[in-house]
Amino acid sequence: MENIEFIWESVKNRLKEKYDENTFNEHFGAILGVHKFSNGFLYLIVTNDFAKYRLLKFYQKEMNDILETLVDEKCSFEFITKDEIEKLKK
């Protein structure tokens, strides 16, 4: 997948249009950036397990729906914490 940073920014901008600033910052502010694209998943780095759970439970489907409108290939968002990244490095 080309330019995953640009794709994430496009999804983020659509979410900003839908939610007021406080809601957006509270829920999506926990996303620190893009980690990687692998095996059809675009991994976003989140601050902690609570943020990961909340995004998975309440926003992942909506985010994936937006993603589908932007890319040709089948892919979806997945969330990973900094701690999980560190464990994978070991």
C-alpha positions in Angstrom: 0.0 0.0 0.0 1.3 3.4 -1.0 1.7 6.3 1.4 0.0 4.9 4.5 0.6 8.2 6.3 -1.5 10.1 3.7 -4.2 7.5 3.9 -4.4 7.8 7.7 -4.5 11.6 7.5 -7.4 11.3 5.0 -9.3 9.0 7.4 -8.5 11.3 10.3 -9.8 14.3 8.4 -13.1 12.6 7.7 -13.5 11.7 11.4 -12.8 15.4 12.3 -15.6 16.5 10.0 -18.0 14.1 11.8 -17.2 14.7 15.4 -16.9 17.9 17.4 -13.4 18.9 18.5 -13.7 17.6 22.1 -15.1 14.2 21.1 -12.5 13.8 18.3 -9.6 14.7 20.7 -10.9 12.5 23.5 -11.2 9.4 21.3 -8.9 9.8 18.4 -6.2 11.8 20.2 -5.0 8.5 21.7 -3.7 7.5 18.2 -0.1 8.5 18.1 0.6 7.6 14.4 1.0 4.9 11.9 3.2 1.9 12.8 3.1 -0.2 9.6 1.1 -1.8 6.9 1.3 -5.6 6.9 -0.9 -8.5 5.6 -3.8 -6.2 4.9 -3.7 -4.4 8.2 -2.8 -0.8 8.7 -1.5 -0.6 12.3 -2.0 2.5 14.3 0.0 3.2 17.5 -2.2 4.0 20.5 -1.3 5.2 23.9 -2.6 2.3 26.0 -4.8 -0.8 26.3 -7.8 1.3 27.3 -7.6 3.5 24.2 -7.0 0.3 22.1 -10.2 -1.3 23.5 -12.3 1.8 23.0 -11.2 2.2 19.4 -11.8 -1.5 18.6 -15.2 -1.6 20.3 -16.7 1.7 19.1 -14.8 3.1 16.1 -13.0 0.4 14.2 -15.9 -0.4 11.9 -16.5 3.3 11.0 -12.8 3.8 10.4 -12.6 0.7 8.2 -15.7 1.9 6.3 -13.9 5.2 5.5 -10.7 3.3 4.6 -12.6 1.3 2.1 -13.6 4.4 0.2 -10.0 5.5 -0.1 -8.1 2.4 -1.2 -8.6 -0.3 -3.8 -7.3 -3.2 -1.9 -9.0 -5.0 1.0 -7.5 -3.8 4.3 -8.5 -2.7 7.7 -7.2 -0.8 10.8 -5.6 -2.6 13.7 -4.3 -0.9 16.9 -1.1 -1.6 18.7 0.3 -0.1 21.9 3.9 1.1 22.3 4.4 -1.7 24.8 3.3 -4.3 22.3 5.7 -2.9 19.7 8.5 -3.2 22.2 7.6 -6.8 23.0 7.7 -7.7 19.3 11.2 -6.3 19.0 12.5 -8.7 21.7 
